[in-house]
């Protein structure tokens, strides 16, 4: 078979000589979405609702607090309850858990398969799942209510009432009905019917909230601190669920504030307003590609600011559209010549036949609450449920013994259950081990228990079947099981989407193209460097330099792992973030895609499996997808996982096709079915793709679990934000996870930039008010002051203010976190060094890092004016470097004494290293404050001005020395390329 490869590209093709194949064508804590109490209170009291309405809501809440708190939280999971880990073929929602879902939802079996950036869960096992020993039974009494910030999944009993598609949820009761019922009496039967209907509607709305990742019975992550003091959490949650459910009834339209207020009774409208704004800003409602949403984006103002989005994949496109809807000017910079990233649909042709195939992510996993299912519904695209029947075949084409197959699958599930029990031991001791090594040890211990092995081919046949399940695990994680962490490999299981798993006929490229509509996307523009400072960002490509208020980096984790060779950050990312990037796994899963003249395998299967002869080859073509009914042609896709995926990238397309054809002929020619030569063959090489360097993320040994995903998602300096499937601990390695991360990043950008605008506005208005007050104050009798005295006082004031600013900046530099942070104290150790100032700004030019106005004065000029005026020993001490063994200490006074502020919000002082160690060992913030108050340095902190100034200079010099090499190289290319300020949409 003749074939060719596309150089070093990720996609290669091969076709018979008679039909030539066509050309083949990226430290600060993450700023969550939060609204201050004062701001929301202003909303509730002053916008359309009026103060009377808010007071009515508060009084109504207090009258029914006990009943509201009880009923509003019933049915939620316990704080410590965790849904049992599915014991299916690979710990996914197939097999045992899928069988449970089928019984509860009365739906056909749904396969749970994993694709490139598509799904964390493995493909379904043969359709013979053993009864689950972990299947929960419906309790007779409801569990205790969840905590306010519970962020888990709904208990399975809540699914009993769920309709097959939550987007067509039951109609909520009309808001006026409850008012009329309270104003007029009705017979007891009618009241009972109304209460039952209202209770059922509230349950459906709560289920909808669970499905989209919110807490249907309490506050979700991001809602903590949203409500003013004295408000009813239960009333807010009920209103939020109703607003969410109302939009899900018709996702083709945008939900307005008026529509949201109409969802609830008058007394709950303040809560509905707050819920509407939270849901809109966080991307839970009013997102997508509907005609109404497209019109809204086209008419949205562009006054909020400017943002560059790096990457036009799922995360980048979602973030860009959400930011446009929020009123930002947006430019998307994409290194490829196409959108979609790792979601890519390609057309295959040959001898009059044609079909489309998903080269990357292909399966929409769980449509209940899935935002990708919303996109398909808005586009009126039908989804094709995946049939779960997955027969297996050995290399000689023979099927395995039925009893042996079932026993091996059950043993595999039992081994995974045992590994789950091992987690508790390692979580207690703090250790970790390889999932693969643990499973191998358990296999060696229990393989002799397989009764069917004596009659169904023996232990060797059982081992080959076990290897198929191991390949399935490697497929789910794009990594070898030997590298996976026993503690953390399935940390996202509690958050997986429920419902049917589906293919999209015509490929996922259909909704990718729709997401691009109306967005300015610069294709063929790989980003070389991201520069950021307090005033904004610069994104450098080969041809342009984009300047904006913020940047959203959505490049794959594989690109970040390459460091400066693929994408530079100036200043560099913090060591903490770099460590998380290094710990997270990012492997490959590849495909061999074949177009045939006719579907010789029939139309009864969506999948079938191949059991390799040798364990080293277990992942090679271990699973086949049939795309015949969704692609427009006879198309088969062979999946390669684990070591086989890496080996595939070393082979030519022709060789890869020959090996797959050998497997197909062994299976079907044994049955008398002729297997024709393929018309065209495509092979993927995601590991070699310079825009990805892999398929999707995983949890290897040494990772810290979900916190590593959180660390990668944290923003840098309130200017650089991150998105992508590797930035969400809830939905990693999935297409919908990438999309949700884009919505989260956009909400994070919007909240951060608007907070900065509010703070800067408040500061400006405060200065104006102070100036006006001073001008209006009565004149005091003048006191004669000499010019020298006035100059000395002014110099002392300026020096004190500058030192305070320097200290705050020193502790706030994102690229240089404090050397120690514990409780209410943070410390920066000062070396015995004093030198000149320096540094690099956003554009690579020097910035003022010292106390001088120009920022480039030598250390001798940074002596505070008060010390210079005093002269003598004090001036000499100011010029001397900080003594070794000293530390700058910041005390957060808002974190002690129960949160009450004690005068200033923070205090800085210079102490010895021994004092720092003593404070770090204290058991509480109050104990630390008691120790501090006993220190002379703390009680007379104003005497430390000279020491603090010298210590600041020493710390800064040490930091400059550490980063001089990196910034020297970065400054050379700071002005390379054409400067490009993001224009108005009308001028793109």
N, C-alpha and C positions, 0 to 999 in steps of 0.2 A: 504494500500500500504506500503510495507516494504521499509525501506530506512536507510541510514547511513550518518553520517557527518564526514568530515575530520578534526576532532578536532577543533583547533582554526584557521584552515586555511580559506582562502577566498572562496574556492570552495567546495561544497558538492554535493553529488549525491544520487539518489534514483532510485530503479528499482523494478519491481515485483519480488516476490520470485522465480518465474520460471526462471528468467534470471538475475543472479547476475551481478551487475555492475562491470566493471574492476576497478582496482586501479587507483586512480587519481593522476594520476601523479601530493641632496644640492646647509674700505670704501674709495673704490675710485670711482670717476666718471667713468662710463663705457667707456672703451677705444674703441671708434668706429674705423671703418676701414677708416683711413685717410692717405694720402700720402702728404708729405710736398711739397710746391711749388718747392723748390730747387731740391728735388729728382726727381720729375716728369720732370722738365725742363732738368735735366741731361739725363734722359731717352730719351726725345724727341730730344735732340741735339746730342747725342753721340751713340745711338744704331741703327745701320743699316739705319736709316733715314737720318742722316746728318743734319747739321745746315741749309743748303740751303732749305731743305724741310720744316723745321719749320718756317723759315722766309717767305717762300712762303705761308704757311698756314695763318700766321699772316697778311700778306699783302692782301691775298684774303679775309680774314675775315673782314678787315677794309673797303675794297672796297664795300662789300655787307652787311654791318652791319645792315642797316635799314631794308632791305628786309628779311635778315636771321632772325633777331629777331622777325619780325612780323609773317612770315610764320611758323617759327619753333615752335611758341607757340600757334598758332591758334587751336581752338577746345578744349583747356584745360579748366578746371573748374576755376571759380573765386576763389580768395583767401579766401573769406568768404562763398563760397557756400558749402553746405554739402548735399550729396544725401539724399533724404527724407527717414526717417525711415520707413521700410516696415510695412504696417498695416495688415499683414497677421495674421494667427491664433495666433502667439506668437511674432510678430515683426520680423519674419525671412524672408528669401527670398522666402518663399512659399506664397500661397494665392495671395494677390494683386500684390506684386512685381514679383512673379513667373509668374503670368499671363502676366505681361508686358514683361518679358523676352521672353516668348513664342511668343508673337506677333513680337518682334524685331528679334528674331533669327530663327523663323519658325521651332522650335524644339518642340517635345512633352513635356508635362508638366513634371517637375522634382520635386520629393519630396525633401524636405529639412528636414532631420532628424538628430537627435543628438545621439551620442553614447558615451560610456565611453572613454574619451580622444579622441573623434572622431569629435564632431561638437558642436559648441556653440549654434547653432540654433535649435529650436524645430522641432518636426516631423510635417508633413503636416496635415492640418485639412481635414475634409470631402471635397470631390471634388466639392464644390459649393462656390468658393470665390466670394465675392461681388465686384462690380466694385470699383476700388481704387479712392478715392478722392485725393490722393496724387501723382498719376501717373504723371510724368513730360511730358510735350509736347515738341517736338523738336523746339527749337527757330529758328526764321528766320535769326538772325544774331549771329555770334559766340560771346561767352562771352569774357571778358578780360582775358589775359593770366595769368597763375598761378604764384605765387612767385617762386623764385629759389629753395626753399627747401620744396615745397608743397609735402605732403606725404599722400594725400587722395586717393580716388578711382576715376576712370574715370567717367565722366558724361555718363548717359545711352545712349545718342545719338551717342557716339563713338562706340557702340556695333552694330550699324546697318550693318556695313560692315564686322563684325567679322564672320569668318567661324566657324563651329561647334567645331573644334579642332584647337587651335592656334599652336599646334605642327606641323601642316602641312600647315604653312602659305604660302602665295603667294610668288613666286620667286622674289627676288630683282633684279633690273636692274644690268647688268654687269658693273663693274667699268670702263672698257675701252670704254663703249658706250658713256659716257658723254665726254670723251676726244676726241673721233673721231668726235662727233657732234660739239665740239668747234673748231676743226681744219678744218672742211669742212662744206660748206653750204648745207642745204637740203631744200626741199620745205616746205612751212608753214604748210601744212596738216600733214606731217610726224612729224614736231616739236610739233604740238599740241597733236598728239597721244602719242608721247614720254613723253611730260610733264604730260599728264593725267595718263599714266601708272606709271611714277615715283612718282606722287603725291599719287596715290592709294597704291603703294608699301610702301611709307613712312607712310601712315596712318595705314596700316596693321602692320608695325613694331612698330609704337607707341602704337597700341592696345595690341600688345604682351607685351610691357613694362608695360602697365597698369595692365595686367592680372597677372604678376608675382610680383606685389607690388611696382614697380618703378613708377616714374612720367614720363609718356610718352611724356610730353611737357616741361620738365624742369629737374633740378637736383633733385635727390631724397635724402633721408636721408643717410648720409655716403659719398655723393659725394661733399658736400660743402667743399670748400678749396682744391679740387682735382686739379683744373686747374691753371696753372701759370697766373700771371697778363697779361692782354692784349689778352687773348685767347677768342674765340667765344663760348659762352655757347650753342647757337643754333646748331652750327656745331658739337660740342661734343655730344649733345643729339641725334642728327640725326645719327651720327656714332655709338653711343652706342646701339640705337634701332636696327640698321641694323645688328650689330654683334650678339646681342641677338637673333634676328629672324633667322639668318643664322644657329646658333646651334640648334634652335628649329625645324628647317626643318629636321634634322637628329640627334636625340639624341642618336643614337647608336654609334656615333663616337665622339672622342674628337676634339674640335676645336683648331687648332694651331694658333700661332701669324700670320703666313703667310696667313692662311685662313681668319683671321680677317682683315688683311690689304687688302686682295683682295675684301672685301665687299664694299669698298668705293673708290672714286676717289683718285688720287695721292695726291692732296692737302689736303685731309682730313685724310690721314693715321696717322699723329701724334695723332689725336683724337681717331682713331680706336685702336691704340696701348694702349692709356691710358684707354679706355673703356674696352678693352679685359682684362687688368690686374685687373681692378676693378671688373668686372663681375666674373672672375675666383676666385679671392680671397674671394669674398662675397658669393660664391656658387650659383650664378644665372646661370652659364653655367659649363659644364664639371664636373658634379656630377652624381651620380647614380650607377647602377650595370651593365652597359653594358660590353660586353667582352673587348672592348677597354679600358674602365675605370679600369676593373680588372687587365689588363696587366700593365697599368700605375702604379697602386698601388703596384703591385708586384715588379716593377723595380725602384720605386722611391727611391732616396737616403735617408739616415737617419742621416743627418748631422745638422739639424736645432735645435735639442734639444729633450727633452723627456717630455711627458705629460701623466698623469693618468686620465682616464675618469671613473667617478663613475656612474654606471648604464648602462645597455645594452638595454635600451628602444629606442624609435624613436630618441630622442634628443642625447643620448649617442652614438648610432651607427652612426648617421649622423656626429657628431663632430669628432669621431674617424677616419672615412674614410676621411673626409676633411683634418684633420691634417696629416694623412699618406700621402695624395697626396701633402701636402706642405712640406714634408721631415722630419717629426717628428717621433721619436720612440714613440709608443703608447701602453699602456696596459689598457684594459677595465676590471673593477672590478664590478662583478654583485653578488648581494646577493641571487638571486634565482638560481635554477638549470636549467633555461631556459632563452632565450633572449626575448625581446619584451616588458617587463614591463607590462603596462596596455593594450597592444595590444597582444592578445593571442588567438590562434586558437587551439581548442581541438577536438578530435575525439570521437564520441559516437557510441556504438555498442549494439546490443541486438537482439537475435533470428534471426541471419542472416542478419539483417538490419544494416546499418552504415551510418553515415553522419558526416560532420565537421561543427563546429559552432564557431563564433567569440565570445569568452567569454567577451572580452573587447571591444575596438574600432572596429567598423564594417563598417562604411559608409565613403566613400571618397566623401567629400562634395564640389562639384564644381570642375570640371576637368579643367576649363580654367585657366592655369597658375599654377595648383596644382602640386607640386613636386612629390607627390605620384602617380599621373597619369603618370608622366615621368617615374618613376620606372616601372610601369606596362607596359608602351609602350616599354621600353628597354627589358623587359622580354617577350614581345609579349603575354601578358595576356589580354584576352578580359574582358571588364567591362560590368556589367549588369545594365542598367538604372532602376531606381526605379519608378514604376508606382505610380501616385499620387492619384488614387482613393482609398479613405479610409472611408468605411462605418462605422457608429457607431451603437452600439446595447446597449439597456438598460439591466439591470441585469436579467430581465425575458426573454430576447432574442428578444424583439420587437424593431423595428427601431424607431427612433424619427420621429415626424411629420416633413416633408420636409420644410415647411415654418417656423416652429419654429426653426428648426436647423439653417436655413440661417439667421434668425433674431438674434439669440443668437450670432452666429459667427460675424455678423456685429456689434452688440453692444460691443462684446469683443474687436474688432478692434478699434471701436470708443473710448472706454475707454482707450486703450493704446495710442491712439492719444492725448487724453486729458492729460494723464500722461506726455506725451512728452512736452506739453505746460507748465506743472507745473515745469519742469526742469529749465526753464528760471528764474522763481521766486527764486528757491533755489540757482541757480548759482549766482544770484545777492546778496541774503542775506547770503549765505554761509551755509545754513542749509541743512537738508536731512530728509527723512522719508521713511517708508517702502512702497515698491511697492504694496505688498499685501493689506495693510491697505487702500491705496489710491484707489485701484481697488474695494475693498469691499464697500467703501463709495460711489463711483460712481455707482456701481451696485444697491445699495439701492435707489439711487436717480432716476435712469432711468429704472429700471426693469418694472415699470408699463406701459412703452411705447411700450412694446412688444405686438403688435396686435394679433399675432398668439397664444399667451399664453391663450387666451380665448377659443380657439378651439383645441389646440394641446397638451393638458395635463396640462395647467395652469402654474402658477409660479413655483410650485415644480419641474415640468419636465424641465422648462427653467433653474432653478438653478442647476440641475444635469448636464445639458449640459455645463453651464458656469464653473462648477467645473472641467469638463473634460479639458477645455481649460486652466484652472489654473494648472492642473496636467501636461499639456503639457509644460507650462512655467517652472515648477519645474524640469521636465525632461531635458530641455535645459540648466539649470543652476546647476543641481545636488544640489538643495537647495530649501527650502520652500520659497514661494513668500513673506511670512511675514518677512523673514530675508533679502530680496534683497533690494538694494539701489535704490530708485526712480531715483536719479541723474545719476548713473553710471552702472546700471545692463546691459545695452546694448551698452556700450561705444565702442565696437569693431564692431558694425554693418556696419559702412562705409567701412570696409576692407574685408568683407566676399567674398569668392571665388564665382564666377559666373559659369554658365554652369551646366551640368547634375550632379546629385547626384547618386552615383553608389555603388553597392555591387561588391566585387571581388569574382568570383566563386572559391571555394576552400579555401577562407579565407585570411585575411591579413598576416597570418603567412608565406605565400609564399614569399613576398618581405622582411619580417623581416629576414628570413633565408638567403636570398641572401645578405642582408646588412652585415651579420656576416662573410661572406666569406673572408678569408685572415686576419682577425683580431685576435690577442691574447686576449681571453676572459677568465677570471678567475671566473668560476661559483661557487656558494655556498660560497661566500666570502663577507659577509656583512661588511661594513666599520664602524669602531667604532670611529675613530678620524681623523681629518684633521689638521695637524700642518703646519704652514707656517711662513716664515720670508723673509728677503730681498734676501736671497741666493737660496731659493727653497722651496719645499714642501715635507712633508712626509704623506703618507696615511696609516693608521694603520688598518689592519684587524685582525681577530683572529689568523691568521697564519703567515702573512707577514707584512712587513713595506716597502711600495713602496716609493722610493725616485725619485723625478723628478724636472723639472724646473717649472712646473705648474700643476694644477689640474682643471678639468672641472666637476662640481657637477651637476648631472642631476636627483637627487632623487626627488620624488613627493613632492609637497607642504605639504602634510599631514605628511611626515616624518620630514620636517623642523619644522613644528608646534609642534612636540613632544620635540624639544630642545635637551638638552644633553642626555636625555633618549634614543634617537634614533641615533643621530649623533652629536659628539662634535667637536667644532672648537677651536683651540688654536693658537693665541689669539681668544677670542670670537668674534662673529660677532658684528658689531656696533649696538648701540641702535636704530639707524635709520632703519637699515635693519631688525632688530628683530621686530620693530614696524610694518613695512610693512608686514612681514610674519604673524603677529598676526591679522592685519586688513583684509587681503585677506580671502575669504571664500574657503572652500574645503569640499564638501559634497559627498554623495553617490548616485548612481543610480545602481540598481541591476536587475538581470535577473533570470527568471525561464525558463530553456531550456528543451524541451520535444521532444524525438524521438518517432515517431509513426510507425506502420506497413505500413500505407498508408496515403496519404494527403486527409483526409476526407473533408477539407475545400475548395478543388479544386485548380486550378492553375490560376485563373483569378485575384487574388489579391496578392499584395506584403505586404499589411498592412490592418488591420481592428482594430477598437477601441471598448473598453468596457466602458460604462458609469456607474459608481458605484451608489449605492442607497444612501449612506451616504457620506457627504463631507469629513469626516475623513478618508475614504477609497478611495478617488478619484484617488490616484496614484497607487493603487494595480491592476496590470495587465490591465492598462488603454490602452495599445497598444500592438498589436501582430505583429511580423515580420514573414513572410513566407520565409523559406530558402530552399524550395523544389527544386527550379530550379538552385540553386547555391551550394548546400551542398552535393549532391549525395544521399539524403534520405529525408523522410518526417519529416521535422523539423519545429517546431514552437518555437518562443522566446517571452515570455511575459515580458514586461518592467514594473518596479516598480519605482516610483519617489517619491520625497518629504518624508513625514512621513512614507509612505508605504515601502520605501526602507529601512528605519531604522528598522521597524517592521519585515521585512523579515529576517533580520539577527538574530532575536531572535527565529525564528521558525526552526524546523527540515526540512530537504529536503522533507520528506514524507508529512508533514503538508502543506508545501508550494505547493507541487504538487496537493494535494487534493483540495485546494482552487482554484487553476487555472483550474483544471478539472471541478469543479462545474460551473465556468463561461463558459467554452467551451460547456459543455452539455446543459446549459440553452440556449445558442445561437443556436446550431445546431440541437439538438434533437427536438426543437420546429418546425423545418423544415423537420422532418422525417429523419435526417441524424444520423446514429449511430456513436458515438464517442468511439473508442476503448481505452483500457488502454495503457498508454505509455510504451515503452520498456525500456527507460532509462530517468532519470531526473537529471539535474544539476542545482544547485542554486549558485549564486555568493554572496559573502560577502566582498565587497571591503572595507567597513568601518572597518572591523576587520583584514584586511590583514596587517601584520606588515611591509611589504615592500611598502605600499601605504597609508593606513589609509584613503581611500576615492577614489573618481572617477576622478573628475576634478574641476578646480577652478571656483570661482564666485565672484561677487561684492556685499558684504553685506552692510547694513547700517553702516556708520562710515568709510568706505574706502575712499581713496582719488582718486579713479578712476585709469586711466591709469598710472599715476606716481608711483603707488604702484607696478605695474608690472615692470616698469623701474627700480625701486629701487632694486627689487629682482634680476634683471639681471645684476646689476653693479658688476664689479670685486672688489676683496678685495686685496689691496696691490700689484696689478699687478701680483699676483700669483694664486689666487683662482677665478675661473670663474664659471658662472652658466648658465644652460640651462634647458629646459623643457617647457611644455605648459603654466605654470604659470609665465614664464619670458618674454612672448611676449604680448604686449598690442594690437597688430594687430590681432593675431590669437589665443587667449587663448582658452583652453578647446577643442582643435582639434588635430587630429593626424598630419595634415600637419603643424600646429603651433608648435608642438613639434619638428618635423623634421627641420623646418626653424630655430627654436631657436638653434638647434645643429650646423647648418651651421654658424649662427651668432656668437655663442660662439667660434667656431674654428677660424673664421676670427678675432675675438677679441684677442684670444690667439696669433695668428700668428703676427698680427700688433704690439701687446704689446711687445712680446719677441724680434722681429726684431728691434723695435725701441730702446729697451734696448741695443741690440748688437751694433747698430749704434752709440748710445751715448757713450757706453763704448769704442768703437773703436776710436771715435773722441777724447775722452778725452785722451786715450793712445797716439794717434798720436800727439796731442797737446803738451803733456809733452815731448815727444821725440823731437819735433821741437824746443821747448823752450830750452831744454838742448843743442841741437846742436847749436842754435843761441848763447847761452851763452858761449859755448866753442870756437866759432869762433870770438867772440867779442875781440877787442884789449884790452890788459892789461892796467889797470889804475895804476897810482902810488899808492903804498901801504900807508896806514895811520896807524900808530901804535895804536893798540887797546889792552887794558889789557884783561887778561883772564876773569876777573870778569865782565867787560863790555860786552864782547862777550857772555858770558853765560847768562847775564841778557837780552840782546837783543834777543837771541835765545829763551829763555823762554817766553818772551813777545810775540814774533811772534807765537810760538806754542800755547800759551794760546788763542790768538786772533783767530787763525784758528780753534782751537778746539771749542771755544765758538760759532763761526759762524756755524760750523757743528752741534753742539748740538741744536742750535736754529732752523735750518732747519729741523732736525730730529724731534724735539718737535712738530712743526706744521704739519709735514707730517705723523705722526703716524696714520694709518688707523683706529685702534681701539679706538683712542682718538681724535675725531674731535675738532676743536677750539670751545671755548665757545660762540663765536660770529663771524659771517661772514657776512659782508655787504659791497657791492661795492669793493673798493680796499683795505680794511682793514680787518684783522682778529685778534682776541684777545684771549689770554689764561689767565684766572684769576689766580694769584699766591696767594696761602694761606700763612699765616705767619708761615711757617714750614720749617725746614732744617734738613735733615737726610741723612743716608747713601744711596748709590746707590744699585740698584738691578734690577731684571727683569727676564724674561724668554726668551730664544731664541727658534729657530725653533724646536730643539730637546729637549727642556725642560731644558737646562742648562743655567746658568746665562750669561747674555750678558752685554757688556759695555754700561751702560746707562749714566754714568757720564763723567767727563772730563779726568779721569785717563786712561792710556793705557790699563790696565787690566780690567777696568770697575767695580771693586769691592772696590775701595778705599773709605775710609770714607769721610764725607763732609769736615772735617778739611783739607784734602789733596787736595781739589779742588779749593783752592784759586788761582786765576791767578798769574802767576809769577811776572807780573808787580806790582801787589799790594803787594806781599811779599817783593819785592825788595824795594819798597817805604817805607814800615813799617808804624808805628804809627797808626793814625786814619783810614787811608785807608785800612790797613790790618785788623783792627778790624771790619770795615764795611763789608769787604768781608766775614768774618766768620759769620756775623750775618745773620739771616734769612731775607727774603724779607718782607717788611712791609705789613700788611694787607691793603686791598683796592687798591693794585697795580695790574697791568696787563702787560703781555708781548704783544707787538703790532707788527704785521707784516704789512708792507705797500707794496703793489704790484705797483711799479712805472710804470709798463708796461700798467696798466689799466687806467692811467690818461693822461690828456692833449692829447686827441684824439688817444691814443695808442702809442704815441712816448715815447721811453725810455729816462729817465733822468738820465744818469750816470749808476748807478747800477739798476739791475732788481728789487730788493727788499731791504727793510731796516727794521731793528729790533730796538725797543726801549722800555723802561719801562715808563709807564704813569700811572696816577691814574684812578680809575674806572669812575670818573666823566668825564674825557677826552674821555674815550671809549663811554660813553653814548652820549656825544655831537657829536662825529664822526658818531655814528650810526644814529642819527637824521638828519644828513646833507642830502640835497636833491640830491647831485651828487658827483661823484668822484673828480671833480675839486674843489668843495666846501670843501671837506674833505682835499684835499691837501693844500688849502689856510689856513685852520685851523691848520694843522700840521706844516706848515712852520712858523707859529707864535709861536710855542712852543720852549722853550730853549732845551728841550730834543731832539727835532728833528734836530735843527741846530747844536747841539754839542753832537751828539749821541756817539762819541768816549769816552766821559766822563762817560758813563753809563756801562762800562765793568763790574765793580764790582757788581752793582745792578743786571745786567742781569744774571750774573753767579749764584748769590744767588737765583734769581727768578727761574731759570731753575731747580736748585736743589730742591726748594720747590715744584714746579709743579710735578716733577718726583716722589718725595716721596709720594705726595698725590695720584698720579695714582697707584703707587705700592700698597698702602694701600687698594685701591678699588678693585684691581684684585688679591690680595694675595691668597685669598681662592681658587679662580678658578684655578690659576696656580699651587698651591701646589698640588691639586689633579691630575692635568694634567701631572706634571713632574714625578709622580710615575710610570705612564704607558708609559713613553716616549720611553723606550727601550724594551717594551714587544714585543714578536714575533720576527720573523726572518727578518732581513734587506734584502730588495729586490730592487736592482737598475734595472730599466727597461733595459733588454738586447736588443741587436740587434735582429731584426726580424729573422735573420738566426739562432739564437741560442735559440729561444723560443721552 
